[in-house]
């Protein structure tokens, strides 16, 4: 069983930055594709970004491309999401997720095997 714990959320003004972290347990982190999703109040959970197991490839939702950067440190079993130029529309609970099989449908929730509990990000206007 893999446990994922997000941290780094908070309240920030529009235009500000936050860095989210996702710490994982277990010794197989380097084998997993990892992703970030977010869920705004009253809305479905949506894909934000994903990163390949070795960190060589990253993928973004159109809404965050150019503002957010996903990265990982396999030596620390940790993934990150650097969020810059935040907008009120980025307000949501952010979840990290792990995919054991490194599938191609990384934009779909169903591809992921493990999920964190989420961290709240609130962007004020």
C-alpha positions in Angstrom: 0.0 0.0 0.0 1.2 3.5 -0.9 0.3 6.5 1.1 0.4 10.0 -0.3 0.3 13.1 1.8 -0.1 16.6 0.2 1.1 19.8 1.9 1.7 23.4 1.0 -1.8 24.7 0.4 -3.1 27.9 1.8 -4.5 31.3 1.1 -2.8 33.5 -1.4 -3.7 36.7 -3.3 -4.2 36.6 -7.0 -0.9 36.8 -8.8 0.9 35.0 -6.0 2.6 31.7 -5.8 2.4 28.4 -3.9 4.4 25.2 -4.0 2.5 22.0 -3.2 4.3 18.8 -2.2 3.2 15.2 -2.3 5.2 12.9 0.0 4.8 9.2 -0.6 5.6 6.1 1.4 7.1 3.0 0.0 10.1 2.1 -2.1 8.6 2.1 -5.5 7.9 5.8 -6.0 10.4 6.0 -8.9 8.3 3.5 -10.8 5.1 5.4 -10.7 3.6 8.0 -13.0 2.4 10.8 -10.7 -0.4 13.3 -11.2 -2.1 16.3 -9.7 -5.8 16.9 -9.8 -8.1 19.6 -8.3 -11.7 19.9 -7.3 -13.4 23.2 -6.9 -16.6 23.4 -4.8 -19.6 21.9 -6.6 -17.5 20.7 -9.5 -15.9 17.5 -10.7 -12.3 16.7 -10.0 -10.1 17.7 -12.9 -6.7 16.9 -14.2 -4.0 19.5 -13.6 -0.6 17.9 -14.4 1.2 14.6 -14.6 4.9 13.6 -14.7 6.5 10.4 -15.9 8.3 8.0 -13.5 11.7 9.4 -14.3 10.6 13.0 -14.6 11.5 13.2 -18.2 8.0 14.0 -19.5 5.4 16.3 -18.0 1.8 17.1 -19.1 -0.5 19.9 -18.2 -4.1 21.0 -18.5 -4.5 24.0 -20.8 -5.7 26.1 -18.0 -2.4 25.9 -16.1 0.2 25.4 -18.8 2.8 28.2 -18.5 1.9 29.0 -14.9 2.3 25.7 -13.1 5.3 23.4 -13.1 5.3 19.8 -12.0 8.5 18.1 -10.8 9.6 15.2 -8.7 12.6 14.1 -6.6 12.8 10.3 -6.6 15.5 10.3 -4.0 13.0 12.0 -1.6 9.9 10.1 -2.8 8.3 13.5 -3.3 6.4 15.3 -6.1 5.9 19.0 -6.4 3.6 21.5 -8.1 4.9 25.0 -8.3 2.0 27.3 -9.0 2.7 30.9 -10.2 0.4 33.7 -11.3 -2.4 32.2 -9.3 -6.0 33.2 -10.2 -9.2 33.0 -8.2 -10.2 30.2 -10.6 -7.4 28.1 -9.3 -9.2 27.8 -5.9 -9.8 24.2 -5.2 -8.7 21.2 -3.2 -5.6 19.7 -4.9 -5.0 16.0 -4.8 -1.9 14.0 -5.8 -2.2 10.6 -7.3 0.0 7.7 -8.2 -0.3 5.3 -11.2 1.5 1.9 -10.8 1.2 1.0 -14.4 2.5 4.2 -16.1 -0.5 4.2 -18.4 -1.2 6.7 -21.2 -4.5 8.0 -20.0 -3.0 10.1 -17.3 -5.7 12.8 -17.6 -8.3 10.3 -16.3 -8.9 9.7 -12.6 -9.5 6.1 -13.2 -5.9 5.5 -14.3 -4.6 6.2 -10.8 -4.3 3.6 -8.1 -3.5 5.8 -5.0 -4.7 9.2 -3.9 -3.9 11.6 -1.2 -6.4 13.4 1.1 -6.0 16.7 -0.6 -4.7 20.2 0.3 -6.8 23.3 0.0 -5.7 26.2 -2.2 -7.6 29.5 -2.0 -6.8 32.4 -4.2 -8.4 35.7 -3.3 -9.1 38.5 -5.8 
